[in-house]
Amino acid sequence: MIIRIFLLSVLVAPLTTNAEDLAVDSLPLRTLSSGWGKPQPGKSISGGTLKVAGKTYDRGIGTHAPSSLLLSLDGKADKFEAMVGIDDYAAADRASVEFKLIGDGKELWASGILKGGRPAVKCEADLSGVRSLQLVVTDGGNGTDSDHANWLTPVISYQGTPPVEWAPPSPVEDPGAPPNVGLVRTPGSGVLTYDGHPLLTLPQGATISAAEEKGARDTLTQTLKLKLPAGATLAVRGSREALAAETRGPAQQAFPFIRTAHGDSSNLRNNAIYDRSSDWMLEAGPGTRIVVATDLDGTKRFTLTPADGGGTLTFRPRYFQKHRNLAHYQPWTYQVRKDSITGWCSWWAFMRDANEKNVEELLKVWEEKRFADYGYRFIQLDDAYQGRYDGQREHAKNHVMYQGGTPDTWLDWKDNFPSGLDGYSGKVRKAGFQPALWIGCFFSDNATARQHPDWFVQGADGLPFPSPWASYGVDTTNPEAADTLVRPTFRGLKDAGLSYLKIDQLRHMLYDNFHHNPQWFASKGIGPADLFRNYLRIAREELGRDTFILSCWGVLPESIGLADACRIGGDGYGPVTLQQYNSFNGLVWLNDPDHCDILPQKAAAEAGNVRETKEVAAVSNDTIIRPALASIAGAMLMLSDAPAVYRDEKNLVGLRKSSPVISSVPAQLYDFDPVKTDVLRDTERMAIQSGTSPSPIDGDQFGKVCPFWLNEFNTGFDRWNVLHRLNWSNDKMPPARVSFGDLGLDPAKTYIVHEFWSDTTLGITKDGFELPGLDAMGLQSYAIREAQDHPQLISTNRHLSQGAAEIEALGWDQSTLTLEGRSRIIAEDDYRLLIHIPTGFRALSATADRQTVPLESKGNRAMVTIKLPRTGSTAWTIRFEKAAP
């Protein structure tokens, strides 16, 4: 008997003494989905105390149907225990839910339908051998209104490895990816290499020490401590895509603004080098002088002169990918578009009431006004044409206005466009523009979902999961599904000659569908981002590399490298959007601030998906500052007014002088307002599970507006800056003074300053200049050129860049005393060249295409006017002579 007891204790003891308990609400809950609100441990979904039928609970998780949390076990867990019920905050007469536990795809326990106001019920399940456990809440059959569901004191008893939240697999590493390592010094030399290539060369006599630190998301930061001989410099080699820029520091605190660069930057605020082709960043201390030169093969040579004769360099490999948390950023695999993406979108002008006559009227006006000559390219039809046969089908109940998704939804048009897809495309091209189109990634056809359930992402019940806005998510990894439902759409649009495609509802597919079904993705061995990218990959394959793809809406890092641009905010145009992602534009993708109505007559009455609008009153300055901002930022510029707005000449000054958009890259490796990109850097993507409202990473439209943008231009034949001052408010902005030093210009030099919109030349100035007061919604654009000892161009009237849009060549010939150039001039436009004439010179004559053109000269300023009957490139010459002082 004694022996038996001993043996029994030996057998039983390991099952009892080694078991541990894990409180599920102690997990990070980053991937817990909720149909409404943000789940928090120890609180109801409404943010209050956990309470069911009058009883309060200290521990637990409040969520809202539909809800799911997927946990990874090691097969050695014992059991799950909890109490479950509807929170008292919910409207008891409407709330009804069902709680379920799903283990390895099989139902382990279900509560049955629970009603509001009822006591919590016991939940218990044996987890023996279970490796995947899903906590699910579904609605009780009457919709999700008030379905506030509480998991109370949820505990898993386990042995071995503690349960963890399921996490999607990391992106597959590209075989050609540069290594995530620090610089390596070549023995016996002053050369430090990266990926086997020389990157940093130290001067003779320099000493260096290095330290490395690993951080979250596998970030690596290498700190290099330097001691240099007096007057010594450092040499850095970069690719064709390497650029000089600044990191956030004292200069931005002293004078906050946003900088962009077209061509190599020589700004004195630059203290860092970023090489896009390999995604590395090398940062020096404030005050470091960086000079860049371009070799014949296009690669860059940088000379760094540290302010303190040494100091610290910081090297960050995979800067945007890891340090900025853009997991899919592989810039060595794609290029950002550098052409001007401009045109018209039907949405804000007509919304869903657009018809073929509207488009025909728009095309007629735009032809008459020569908008194509001014650089406007695309005519994009939005949500108004599609679904000829969709009204005959049965659709998912929660499609939220978006029904359809089969290829014929997009290829067979409704009667409001009787010419159909091919007719639309042909008319747009005949008018001199390129056809563009909006489509959605939603799929709502119930018959297809019932007939082919394996073609779609499935919910916990094993059936295609219907979600708001996107309805069913197509499993594009299933070749049959992709070949039947997805590829024919994109192939048909390509065959019809589309040049630009805006793909909408992508956020809803990801947030409202994919992120709510981790169990399905776990069973497939892929992550939501993988399926999202596979959809876009198919689009790119069918449309080709040359077709412009816009990802819509909201900031979607999963689209990087597959879409050309991302609409970074909700419906409607506002001034703040572009300043929250200024460091992305031109490096990661092109920013789309959404359609720009130059003469706004309505505004969004809600954020995000706008279904309601309100009337607003425009002012004349709107027609200038609104299109100008997109151009200044180097972003997309898609107008969206009714045709009548463009018939009135007084509305056209701003839009004509804002197009084309000059390609640029950020001159700052940070965002003016980092609130969104900081959240993006630190937030688990699976944590965003609703696309209805703007997410924490989506750009805002309104808020504190940055009043200054500086565009730096280096065209190879001229260097200058344009400082823009914006007053996006209803109040007058007071006068101000700007110093050249604050702008990053050499304060020891003299400059000629010219304001574009008022056509005012401030003359030669040193140190800085005064800015007069600025009216509500006003804009000032100051061209700043270093003063020369000979006649020089100071501005043109064609474009707010004051020379970058149309001047193709420019040069001064001292032997003949001539200023020569070539400009692209718009037909019947009075094109003006403004010239500064230093003391000791006199203007004699001007010619264009060898024909004499008007020349007006007064004091130190001359103006040449060229007007031609055709649009095209024209050579011009201005002759001078020496004159007595």
Residue pairs with C-beta under 8 A, 6 or more apart in sequence:
18 159
19 78
19 157
19 158
19 159
20 157
20 158
20 159
20 162
21 155
21 156
21 157
21 158
22 155
22 156
22 157
22 158
22 162
22 163
23 59
23 153
23 154
23 155
24 61
24 69
24 71
24 82
24 135
24 151
24 154
24 155
24 156
24 163
25 41
25 42
25 59
25 60
25 61
25 151
25 154
26 41
27 71
27 163
27 164
27 165
28 165
28 684
29 39
29 40
29 41
29 61
29 69
29 165
30 165
30 684
30 686
30 687
31 69
31 70
31 165
31 166
31 167
31 515
31 518
31 684
31 686
31 687
32 39
32 61
32 63
32 67
32 68
32 69
32 165
33 66
33 67
33 68
33 69
33 515
33 516
33 518
33 689
34 45
34 63
34 64
34 67
34 689
34 690
35 64
35 65
35 66
35 67
35 144
35 147
35 690
36 45
36 64
36 144
36 690
37 45
37 46
37 47
37 63
37 64
38 45
39 45
39 61
39 62
39 63
39 67
40 47
40 61
40 62
41 59
41 60
41 61
42 50
42 58
42 59
42 60
43 49
43 50
43 62
44 50
44 51
44 62
44 87
44 89
44 148
44 150
45 62
45 63
45 64
45 87
45 148
45 149
46 62
46 87
46 89
46 148
48 87
48 89
49 56
50 56
50 57
50 58
50 59
50 60
50 62
50 87
50 150
50 152
51 57
51 87
51 88
51 89
52 83
52 85
52 86
52 87
52 88
52 119
52 120
52 150
52 152
53 85
53 88
53 117
53 118
53 119
53 120
54 88
55 119
55 120
57 83
57 150
57 152
57 153
59 152
59 153
59 154
60 82
60 150
60 151
60 152
60 153
60 154
61 69
61 150
61 151
61 154
62 87
62 148
62 149
62 150
63 137
63 148
63 149
63 150
63 151
64 137
64 144
64 147
64 148
64 149
65 97
65 137
65 138
65 139
65 144
65 147
65 149
66 136
66 137
66 138
66 139
66 144
66 459
66 516
67 135
67 136
67 137
67 149
68 134
68 135
68 136
68 137
68 460
68 516
68 517
68 518
68 519
69 134
69 135
69 165
70 132
70 133
70 134
70 165
70 166
70 518
70 519
70 522
71 132
71 133
71 134
71 135
71 156
71 163
71 164
71 165
71 166
72 131
72 132
72 163
72 164
72 165
72 166
73 127
73 130
73 131
73 132
73 133
73 156
73 158
73 163
74 131
74 158
74 160
74 161
75 129
75 130
75 131
76 158
76 159
76 160
76 161
77 127
77 128
77 130
77 133
77 156
77 157
77 158
77 159
77 163
78 126
78 127
78 128
78 157
78 158
78 159
79 124
79 125
79 126
79 127
79 156
79 157
80 101
80 108
80 109
80 123
80 124
80 125
80 127
80 133
80 154
80 155
80 156
80 157
81 122
81 123
81 124
81 153
81 154
81 155
81 157
82 123
82 124
82 151
82 152
82 153
82 154
82 155
83 120
83 121
83 122
83 123
83 152
83 153
84 99
84 111
84 114
84 120
84 121
84 123
84 149
84 150
84 151
84 152
85 114
85 118
85 119
85 120
85 121
85 149
85 150
85 152
86 92
86 95
86 96
86 97
86 114
86 115
86 116
86 117
86 118
86 147
86 148
86 149
86 150
87 148
87 149
87 150
88 117
89 148
90 116
90 146
90 147
90 148
91 116
91 145
91 146
92 115
92 116
92 117
93 116
94 116
94 142
94 145
94 146
95 115
95 116
95 140
95 145
95 146
95 147
95 148
96 113
96 114
96 115
96 116
96 139
96 140
96 141
96 142
96 147
97 113
97 114
97 137
97 138
97 139
97 140
97 147
97 149
98 110
98 111
98 112
98 113
98 114
98 137
98 138
98 139
98 140
99 110
99 111
99 114
99 123
99 135
99 136
99 137
99 149
99 151
100 107
100 109
100 110
100 111
100 134
100 135
100 136
100 137
100 138
100 460
101 107
101 108
101 109
101 110
101 123
101 125
101 133
101 134
101 135
101 136
102 108
102 133
102 134
102 136
102 460
102 519
103 125
103 127
103 130
103 132
103 133
103 134
104 130
104 131
104 132
105 132
105 462
105 519
105 523
108 125
108 126
108 127
108 130
109 123
109 124
109 125
111 121
111 123
113 140
113 141
114 121
114 140
115 140
116 146
120 150
120 152
123 151
123 154
127 133
127 156
127 158
132 166
132 519
132 522
133 156
133 163
134 460
134 518
134 519
135 151
135 154
136 460
137 147
137 149
138 460
138 461
139 147
140 147
156 163
166 518
166 522
167 686
168 518
168 521
168 526
168 527
168 528
168 529
168 530
168 686
169 525
169 526
169 527
169 530
170 327
171 327
171 328
171 529
171 530
174 330
174 332
174 333
176 332
176 333
177 330
177 332
178 194
178 195
178 278
178 279
178 280
178 317
178 318
178 332
179 194
179 195
179 317
180 218
180 220
180 317
180 318
180 322
181 194
181 220
181 317
182 210
182 212
182 220
182 222
182 315
182 317
183 192
183 193
183 194
183 199
183 200
183 210
183 222
183 224
183 315
184 192
184 193
184 194
185 191
185 192
185 193
185 208
185 210
186 192
186 193
186 198
190 201
190 202
190 203
190 204
190 206
191 198
191 200
191 201
191 202
192 198
192 199
192 200
192 201
192 202
192 208
193 199
194 278
194 280
194 315
194 317
195 278
197 237
198 237
199 236
199 237
199 238
199 280
199 282
200 234
200 235
200 236
200 282
200 313
201 234
201 235
201 236
201 237
202 208
202 226
202 228
202 234
203 228
203 229
203 232
203 233
203 234
204 229
205 228
205 229
205 232
206 226
206 227
206 228
206 229
206 232
207 226
207 227
208 224
208 225
208 226
208 227
209 224
209 225
210 222
210 223
210 224
210 225
211 222
211 223
211 225
212 220
212 221
212 222
212 223
213 220
213 221
213 222
213 223
214 220
215 221
217 322
217 325
218 322
219 316
219 318
219 322
219 323
220 316
220 317
220 318
220 322
221 314
221 315
221 316
221 323
222 314
222 315
222 316
222 317
223 312
223 313
223 314
224 312
224 313
224 314
224 315
225 310
225 312
226 234
226 306
226 310
226 311
226 312
226 313
227 309
227 310
228 234
228 306
228 309
228 310
230 309
232 309
233 303
233 304
233 305
234 303
234 304
234 305
234 306
234 313
235 301
235 302
235 303
235 304
236 273
236 282
236 301
236 302
236 303
236 304
237 299
237 300
237 301
237 302
238 273
238 275
238 299
238 300
238 301
238 302
239 275
239 276
239 277
239 278
239 299
239 300
240 277
240 297
240 298
240 299
240 300
241 275
241 276
241 277
241 331
242 273
242 274
242 275
242 276
242 277
242 299
242 300
242 302
243 261
243 264
243 265
243 273
243 274
243 275
243 276
243 292
243 300
243 665
243 667
244 264
244 265
244 266
244 267
244 270
244 272
244 273
244 290
244 292
244 302
244 667
245 261
245 265
245 270
245 272
245 273
245 274
245 666
245 667
245 668
245 669
246 252
246 259
246 267
246 269
246 270
246 271
246 272
246 667
246 668
246 669
246 744
247 271
247 272
247 283
247 668
247 669
247 670
248 668
248 670
249 271
249 286
250 286
251 269
251 286
251 742
251 744
252 668
252 670
254 742
255 708
255 738
255 739
255 742
255 743
256 672
256 706
256 708
257 672
257 706
257 707
257 708
257 709
257 710
257 743
258 579
258 582
258 633
258 668
258 672
258 706
258 708
258 709
258 710
259 265
259 267
259 269
259 666
259 667
259 668
259 709
259 710
259 711
259 712
259 744
260 582
260 585
260 586
260 632
260 633
260 634
260 664
260 665
260 666
260 667
260 709
260 710
260 711
260 712
261 267
261 664
261 665
261 666
261 667
261 711
261 712
261 714
262 634
262 662
262 663
262 664
262 665
262 711
262 712
262 713
262 714
262 715
262 804
263 712
263 713
263 714
263 715
263 716
264 292
264 294
264 300
264 714
265 292
265 667
265 712
265 714
266 291
266 292
266 712
266 714
266 719
267 667
267 712
267 743
267 744
267 745
268 289
268 741
268 744
268 745
268 746
269 744
270 288
270 290
270 667
270 744
271 283
271 284
271 285
271 286
271 287
271 288
271 290
272 281
272 282
272 283
272 284
272 669
273 281
273 282
273 290
273 302
274 280
274 281
274 319
274 587
274 669
275 281
276 331
276 587
277 331
277 332
278 317
278 332
279 317
279 318
279 319
279 320
279 321
279 329
279 330
279 331
279 332
280 315
280 316
280 317
280 318
280 319
281 315
281 316
281 319
281 323
281 669
282 313
282 314
282 315
282 316
283 313
283 314
283 315
283 316
284 290
284 304
284 306
284 311
284 312
284 313
285 306
285 307
285 308
285 311
285 312
286 307
287 306
287 307
287 308
288 304
288 305
288 306
288 307
288 311
289 304
289 305
289 307
290 302
290 303
290 304
290 305
291 302
291 303
291 305
292 300
292 301
292 302
292 303
293 300
293 301
293 302
293 303
294 300
294 301
295 301
316 323
319 669
320 326
320 329
320 331
320 587
320 588
321 327
321 329
321 330
323 681
324 677
324 680
324 681
325 557
325 680
325 681
325 682
326 557
326 560
326 588
327 529
327 557
328 529
328 533
328 557
328 558
328 560
328 561
329 557
329 560
329 561
329 588
330 561
331 561
331 587
333 561
334 561
336 564
336 586
336 587
336 588
336 589
336 590
337 548
337 564
337 565
337 590
338 663
339 663
340 375
340 377
340 637
340 659
340 660
340 661
340 662
340 663
341 377
341 378
341 500
341 548
341 564
341 565
341 590
341 636
341 637
341 638
341 661
342 375
342 376
342 377
342 378
342 636
342 637
342 638
342 659
342 660
342 661
343 376
343 377
343 378
343 379
343 380
343 433
343 434
343 436
343 500
343 637
343 638
343 639
344 362
344 366
344 376
344 378
344 379
344 380
344 638
344 639
344 640
345 380
345 382
345 438
345 502
345 595
345 638
345 639
345 640
346 354
346 358
346 359
346 362
346 380
346 381
346 382
346 384
346 640
347 382
347 383
347 438
347 571
347 595
347 640
348 572
348 573
348 595
348 597
348 602
348 640
348 641
349 358
349 597
349 640
349 641
349 642
349 643
350 358
350 384
350 642
351 382
351 383
351 384
352 383
352 384
353 384
354 381
354 382
354 384
354 385
354 416
355 384
355 416
355 417
356 416
356 417
356 418
356 419
356 423
356 424
358 642
358 643
359 379
359 381
359 424
359 427
359 428
360 427
361 643
362 379
362 643
362 646
363 379
363 427
363 428
363 431
363 433
364 431
364 643
365 643
365 646
365 647
366 372
366 376
366 379
366 431
366 433
366 646
367 431
367 432
369 646
369 652
370 826
370 827
370 828
370 871
371 646
372 432
372 433
373 826
373 827
373 871
374 655
374 656
374 659
374 660
374 826
375 659
375 660
375 661
375 805
376 433
376 639
376 659
377 433
377 434
378 433
378 434
378 435
378 436
378 499
378 500
378 548
378 638
379 428
379 431
379 433
379 434
379 435
379 436
380 436
380 437
380 438
380 500
380 502
380 638
381 424
381 435
381 436
381 437
381 438
382 438
382 502
383 438
383 440
383 504
384 416
384 417
385 413
385 414
385 416
385 417
385 424
386 404
386 409
386 410
386 413
386 414
386 439
387 403
387 404
387 409
387 414
388 408
388 412
388 413
388 414
388 415
389 408
389 409
389 412
390 403
390 404
390 406
390 409
393 403
393 404
393 445
393 446
393 447
394 445
394 446
394 447
395 403
395 404
395 444
395 445
395 446
395 471
396 403
396 444
396 446
396 449
396 466
396 471
396 472
397 466
398 466
398 467
398 468
398 471
399 442
399 444
399 469
399 471
400 468
400 469
401 611
402 440
402 442
402 444
402 469
402 470
402 471
402 505
403 442
403 444
403 471
404 442
404 443
404 444
404 445
405 440
405 441
405 442
405 443
405 444
405 445
405 471
405 472
405 474
405 485
406 443
406 445
406 448
406 485
407 485
407 488
407 489
407 492
409 489
410 437
410 439
410 489
410 492
410 493
411 421
411 488
411 489
411 492
411 493
411 496
412 420
413 420
413 421
413 424
417 423
417 424
419 426
419 427
421 492
421 493
421 496
422 496
424 435
425 435
425 496
425 497
425 498
426 497
428 434
428 435
429 435
429 497
434 499
434 500
435 496
435 497
435 498
435 499
435 500
436 498
436 499
436 500
436 501
436 502
436 548
437 493
437 498
437 500
437 501
437 502
438 501
438 502
438 504
439 489
439 493
439 501
439 502
439 503
439 504
440 503
440 504
440 505
441 470
441 503
441 504
441 505
441 506
441 509
441 535
442 469
442 470
442 471
442 505
442 508
442 509
443 449
443 456
443 470
443 471
443 472
443 473
443 474
443 485
444 466
444 471
444 472
445 472
448 455
448 485
449 455
449 456
449 464
449 466
449 472
452 480
452 481
453 462
453 463
453 464
454 475
454 478
454 481
455 464
455 474
455 475
455 478
455 480
455 481
455 484
455 485
456 464
456 465
456 472
456 473
456 474
456 475
456 481
457 464
457 465
457 472
457 473
457 474
457 475
457 513
457 514
457 517
457 520
457 521
457 531
458 464
458 465
458 517
458 520
459 465
459 516
459 517
459 520
460 517
460 519
464 472
465 472
465 473
465 513
465 516
465 517
465 520
466 472
467 473
467 508
467 512
467 513
467 516
468 508
468 512
468 691
468 692
469 505
469 508
469 512
469 609
469 691
469 692
470 505
470 508
470 509
470 512
470 513
470 691
472 513
473 509
473 513
473 514
473 517
473 531
474 481
474 482
474 485
474 486
474 535
475 481
475 531
476 482
476 486
476 531
476 534
476 535
476 538
477 524
477 526
477 531
477 534
482 538
486 535
486 538
486 539
487 538
487 542
490 501
490 538
490 539
490 542
490 543
491 542
493 501
493 543
494 542
494 543
494 544
494 547
498 543
498 547
499 546
499 547
499 548
500 547
500 548
500 549
500 550
501 539
501 543
501 547
501 548
501 549
501 550
502 550
502 552
502 567
503 536
503 539
503 549
503 550
503 551
503 552
503 563
504 552
504 553
505 552
506 532
506 536
506 551
506 552
506 553
506 556
506 559
507 553
507 554
507 556
507 691
507 695
508 691
509 532
509 535
510 528
510 529
510 532
510 556
510 558
510 691
511 688
511 689
511 690
511 691
511 695
512 689
512 690
512 691
512 692
514 521
514 528
514 531
514 532
515 528
515 685
515 686
515 688
515 689
516 689
518 528
518 686
521 527
521 528
521 531
528 685
528 686
529 558
529 685
532 558
532 559
533 558
533 559
533 562
536 549
536 551
536 559
536 562
536 563
537 562
539 549
539 562
540 549
540 562
543 549
548 564
548 565
549 562
549 563
549 564
549 565
550 563
550 564
550 565
550 566
550 567
550 592
550 636
551 559
551 563
551 565
551 566
551 567
551 589
552 566
552 567
552 592
553 567
553 569
553 570
553 571
553 594
553 608
553 609
553 698
554 567
554 568
554 569
554 570
554 608
554 691
554 694
554 695
554 697
554 698
555 566
555 568
555 581
555 676
555 680
555 695
555 697
555 698
555 699
556 563
556 566
557 680
557 685
558 685
559 566
559 589
560 588
560 589
563 589
564 589
564 590
565 589
565 590
565 591
565 592
565 636
566 589
566 590
566 591
566 592
567 592
567 593
567 594
568 577
568 578
568 580
568 581
568 584
568 591
568 592
568 593
568 698
568 699
569 577
569 593
569 594
569 694
569 698
569 699
569 700
569 701
570 594
570 604
570 607
570 608
570 609
570 610
570 694
570 698
570 701
571 594
571 604
571 608
571 609
571 610
572 594
572 603
572 604
572 610
572 701
573 593
573 594
573 595
573 596
573 597
573 600
573 626
573 701
574 593
574 700
574 701
574 702
575 629
575 701
575 702
575 705
575 726
575 728
576 673
576 699
576 700
576 701
576 702
576 703
576 704
576 705
577 591
577 593
577 594
577 699
577 700
577 701
578 585
578 591
578 593
578 629
578 630
578 633
578 635
578 699
579 671
579 672
579 673
579 705
579 706
580 671
580 672
580 673
580 674
580 675
580 676
580 677
580 699
580 700
581 591
581 671
581 676
581 677
581 699
582 591
582 633
582 666
582 668
582 671
582 672
583 666
583 668
583 669
583 670
583 671
583 677
584 591
584 666
584 677
585 591
585 633
585 634
585 635
585 664
585 665
585 666
586 634
586 663
586 664
586 665
586 666
587 665
587 666
590 634
590 635
590 636
591 633
591 635
591 636
592 635
592 636
592 638
593 629
593 630
593 633
593 635
593 636
593 699
594 638
595 638
595 639
595 640
596 626
596 627
596 630
596 637
596 638
596 639
596 640
597 626
597 639
597 640
597 641
598 622
598 623
598 626
598 627
598 639
598 641
598 645
598 651
598 654
598 655
599 618
599 622
599 623
599 641
599 645
599 651
600 616
600 618
600 622
600 626
601 615
601 616
601 618
602 613
602 614
602 615
602 616
603 613
603 614
603 616
604 610
604 612
604 613
604 614
604 701
605 612
605 613
605 614
606 612
607 693
607 694
607 701
608 692
608 693
608 694
608 698
609 692
619 776
619 777
620 650
621 775
621 776
621 777
621 778
621 779
622 777
623 650
623 651
623 652
623 653
623 654
623 655
624 653
624 654
624 657
624 757
624 779
625 654
625 726
625 728
625 777
625 778
625 779
626 654
627 637
627 639
627 654
627 655
627 658
627 659
628 654
628 657
628 658
628 724
628 779
628 781
628 800
629 726
629 728
630 636
630 637
630 658
630 661
631 637
631 658
631 659
631 661
631 662
631 800
632 709
632 711
632 724
632 800
633 709
634 661
634 662
634 663
634 664
634 665
635 661
636 661
637 658
637 659
637 661
639 655
645 651
646 652
657 756
657 797
657 798
657 799
657 800
658 799
658 800
659 799
660 799
660 805
662 711
662 713
662 801
662 804
662 805
664 711
667 710
667 712
671 677
672 706
673 703
673 704
673 706
676 696
676 697
676 698
676 699
676 700
677 697
679 696
679 697
680 697
683 696
683 697
688 695
688 696
688 697
694 700
705 726
705 728
705 729
706 726
707 725
707 726
707 727
707 733
708 723
708 724
708 725
708 726
708 738
709 723
709 724
709 726
710 721
710 722
710 723
710 724
710 743
710 744
711 721
711 722
711 724
711 801
712 720
712 721
713 719
713 720
713 721
713 722
713 801
713 803
713 804
715 803
715 804
715 807
715 810
717 807
717 809
717 810
717 811
718 785
718 793
718 803
718 807
718 810
719 785
719 786
720 783
720 784
720 785
720 786
720 802
720 803
721 743
721 745
721 783
721 784
722 756
722 781
722 782
722 783
722 784
722 800
722 801
722 802
723 738
723 743
723 781
723 782
723 784
724 779
724 780
724 781
724 782
724 800
725 733
725 736
725 771
725 774
725 779
725 780
725 781
725 782
726 778
726 779
727 733
727 774
727 775
727 776
727 777
727 778
727 779
728 777
729 776
729 777
730 776
730 777
731 776
732 773
732 774
732 775
732 776
733 773
733 774
733 775
733 778
734 773
735 770
735 771
735 772
735 773
736 770
736 771
737 768
737 769
737 770
737 771
738 768
738 769
738 771
739 747
739 767
739 768
740 746
740 747
740 749
740 751
740 766
740 767
740 768
740 784
741 747
741 767
741 768
742 768
743 784
745 751
745 784
747 766
747 767
749 766
749 786
749 787
750 764
750 765
750 766
750 786
750 787
751 764
751 765
751 766
751 784
751 785
751 786
751 787
752 761
752 762
752 763
752 764
752 765
752 784
752 785
752 786
752 787
752 792
752 794
752 836
753 761
753 762
753 763
753 765
753 769
753 782
753 783
753 784
754 760
754 761
754 762
754 782
754 783
754 794
754 795
754 802
754 834
755 761
755 762
755 780
755 781
755 782
755 783
756 780
756 781
756 782
756 783
756 795
756 797
756 800
756 802
757 779
757 780
757 781
758 780
759 797
761 794
761 795
761 834
761 836
761 861
762 769
762 782
763 860
764 787
764 836
769 782
771 780
771 782
774 780
781 800
781 802
783 794
783 795
783 802
783 803
785 792
785 793
785 794
787 836
787 838
788 812
788 838
789 838
790 812
790 814
790 838
790 841
791 812
791 819
791 835
791 836
791 837
791 838
791 841
791 843
791 862
791 878
791 880
792 812
792 819
792 835
792 836
793 803
793 807
793 810
793 819
793 821
793 833
793 834
793 835
793 836
794 834
794 835
794 836
794 861
795 802
795 803
795 834
796 802
796 803
796 806
796 807
796 823
796 831
796 832
796 833
796 834
797 830
797 831
797 832
797 834
798 805
798 806
798 823
798 825
798 826
798 829
798 831
799 805
799 806
803 810
805 824
806 823
806 824
806 825
806 831
807 821
807 822
807 823
808 821
808 822
808 823
808 824
808 873
809 820
809 821
809 822
810 819
810 820
810 821
810 822
811 819
811 820
811 821
812 818
812 819
812 820
813 819
813 820
816 879
817 841
817 879
817 880
817 881
817 882
818 877
818 878
818 879
818 880
819 835
819 877
819 878
819 880
820 875
820 876
820 877
820 878
821 833
821 875
821 876
822 873
822 874
822 875
822 876
823 831
823 833
823 866
823 873
823 874
823 876
824 871
824 872
824 873
824 874
825 831
825 866
825 868
825 871
825 872
825 873
825 874
826 871
827 868
827 869
827 870
827 871
828 867
828 868
828 869
829 867
830 865
830 867
831 865
831 866
831 867
831 868
832 863
832 864
832 865
832 866
833 863
833 864
833 866
833 876
833 878
834 861
834 862
834 863
835 843
835 861
835 862
835 863
835 864
835 878
836 860
836 861
837 843
837 857
837 859
837 860
837 861
837 862
837 880
838 860
839 860
839 885
840 882
840 883
840 884
840 885
841 880
841 881
841 882
841 883
842 857
842 880
842 881
842 882
842 883
843 855
843 857
843 862
843 878
843 879
843 880
844 879
844 880
844 881
845 852
845 855
845 878
845 879
846 852
846 853
846 854
846 855
846 864
846 876
846 877
846 878
846 879
847 853
847 876
847 877
848 866
848 868
848 874
848 875
848 876
849 868
849 874
849 875
849 876
853 864
853 865
853 866
853 867
853 876
854 864
854 865
855 862
855 863
855 864
855 878
856 862
856 863
856 864
856 865
857 863
862 878
864 876
864 878
866 874
866 876
868 874
